[in-house]
Amino acid sequence: MDASYPPFAVATADDLFGLEIDLARAIGERIGLPVRFVNLGFDGLFDALTTDQVDVLISALPIDMARIGAVHYTQPYFNAGLVLISDGTYTTMRDLPDRRLAYEYGSTAESEVRFWLRRIQPFDLLPLETPDAALEAVRNGDADAALVDAITARLYLRDRAEWNANYSYVTDTLYALVTRGDRPDVAARIDAALAELFADGTVAALLDRWL
């Protein structure tokens, strides 16, 4: 992993912590094997896997269809895609004509906004400096909805439990563990362990703890 992406994985002088650290340890416990973490630069992760330096990657890696075959992706453990957040009135982009939508200027959210402007009736744009600012605009009544990534949305809502807001996914960015494509036995054991952790609520509990 590249342990430089809070809250998924963070390295300190003495420890590693984060959502993916806890998830990897839980998978190891289910399989019955110890887990050893190797902290690498993000650009070197797949090379480390293909050259047998590591057995598994877990580092907020979105499923990339172009890599399937060379590698195996588990079922996703988190969807980091864009979400539409409001008081619950607006659940899809098609609800937005004549409404005010806040988003981060220059982000992937803006690209998605431009995509939808070519497909539905116009809505008012409120570009802001950060995704948190977009969420603040909704909470303060300056916008009807905001389009932000799911990580930002969950962290913002976690710290503002008094705000009764809801969100729905507009795009998908699915994070999964990765193993070598020529090691189906490794992939099968990890997939089975992850399925058990979903079934017993462990994954949901970890998401709630860290996000």
N, C-alpha and C positions, 0 to 999 in steps of 0.2 A: 504494500500500500504506500501511497504518498500521504503521510500523516501530517498534512498541513491544511486541512479543510474542515474547520469546525462547523457544526457539531458532530460531523461524521468521524473524523479521526484527527487527533492532535498529539504531537510529541512534545514532551518537556525533557529536561535534563535527566529526570528520574523515572518517567512513566509515559505510557500511552493511554489515552482515554478517548471516549466518544462512542457514538452509536455503532459504528462498524467494529470497534474493538469488542464491545459487549456481544454483538451478534456473532462474530467469528468465534469467540470463546464459547458461546452457547452451542454453536454448531459442533465445535470440537468435543464438547461434553457429550452431545448426543451420539457422535460417532465413536467416542471412546479413545480419542487421540489428543495429545497435547498440541497446543497451537503456539508456533513461534512466529512473531511478527518481524518482517523485514521492511524497513522504512527506506523507500527509494524515491527518486524524482519521478514525477508523473510520466514524462516522456520515455522512461526506461521500463515501465511496468510490463508491457507485452513482450519486450525482448527478454526480460527476466523469466517470464513464463515459458517462452519457446526454447530458451537455452537451459531449462531445468534448474534455474537458481531458486525458483519457488514453485509450489504446487497449485496455488490458488491466488487469484487477485480479488481484493475487495477494497475499492477505492472510488466510490461514487461514479462507477463506470456505466454509462448508458449502453443499452443493447444496440450493437452496430450490426445490421444485417450483412454488411459486406465482409465481416469477420467470421460469420457462422460457417462451420466446417473446419477452419483452422483452430477455432476455439469453441467451447461450449458455454453458453450462458444459462444460469439457473433461472428459475422463476424470479421475477423482480421482487425486491423487498421494499422498494419505495418508488413512488412516481413524483419526480421533481418538475413536472411540466407546469405550464401556465394555468393559473386559476382565475376565475372571475369571482370577485368577492363583493358582497353587498349585504343589505339587511335581509336578504332572502327574496326580494322582489324580482331580481334579475338573475336568471340561472343559465342563460345561454347568450352568446353574442347577438343572436337574432332578437333579443329583448331590448336592444340598446337604441334603436332609432329615436332621435329627439332627446336622448339622455346624455349626461355628462360622464365621460370615462377618463379616469386618471391612470397614468402609467409612467414608467421611468423613460425619460428621453434617451434615445439611442440604444435601447435595449432590445432583446428578442421580443419583448412585449410590444414595442413599437412596430416591429416588422409584422407581427400578427394583427395589430390594429390596422395597418395599411392594407393587409390582405382582406380583412373584413369590410373595409370601407369600399372596396370594389365589388362587393357582393350583396350588401344590404343598404337600406336607406341611411342617409347620413346621421351621424351622432356627433356630439360636441367633444373635442379633444382637450384634455388637460395634461400636457406633458410636464413632468416634474423631475427634480434632480435625482431622487432615489425612490426605490419601491416603497420604503417606509413612508415617504412623503405622500405617495399615492394613496396608501392606506389611511393615513391621517386625514387626507382630503375627504375620503368617504365617511370616516368616523365623525368629522366635524361638519358634515353636510355640504361641503363645497363640491362634491362629486356624487353621482348616483352609484357608481361602481368603480372598481379598480381591477386592472389586469396585472398580476404579479406572479412570480414563481412560487411554487407550493412551499418551498423551504421558508422563504420570507413570510408568507402568509401564516404558516403554522407558528413560527417563532413570535410574530407580532400578536397573534391571537392568544398565545399561551400567556403572554405578559399583560394582557388586557381582558381578563376573564369577564369583566363587567359588560363588554361590548358584545351584544347578541348578533353576531354576523355569521353568514354562511358562505361557503364557496363551492364552486363546481369546476371540474377540469375542462379546459378548452384545448390543450395539447398534452401529449404524453412524452415524458422523458424518463424511461424506466431504468432504474439502477439494479444491477444484478452482480452476483459473483461470477468469476470467469475461471475456467479450467482449460487445459489443453484438449484439443479435439480428438487426439489419439489416445486419451485416457478415459474411456467411457466408464470404467469402474469408479474412478475418483468422482466424476460428475454425478453418477448415480447415487453414491453415498451422501454427497453434499445435498443433492436435490431432495433426497428422502429426509434428511435431518431438517432441512429448511421447511419442508412441508409439515413436519411434526411441530415445529416451532410456530408456524402459522396457526395450526389447528388448536394448539393449547393456549394461544393468546400471548405467547412470549414476544413475538415480533411487534404486535400492537402495543404491548407494554413498553417495549424499548423505544418505539416511535413516540409514545406519549411522554416518556422520560426525557428524551433528548430534543424533541420537536414539539 
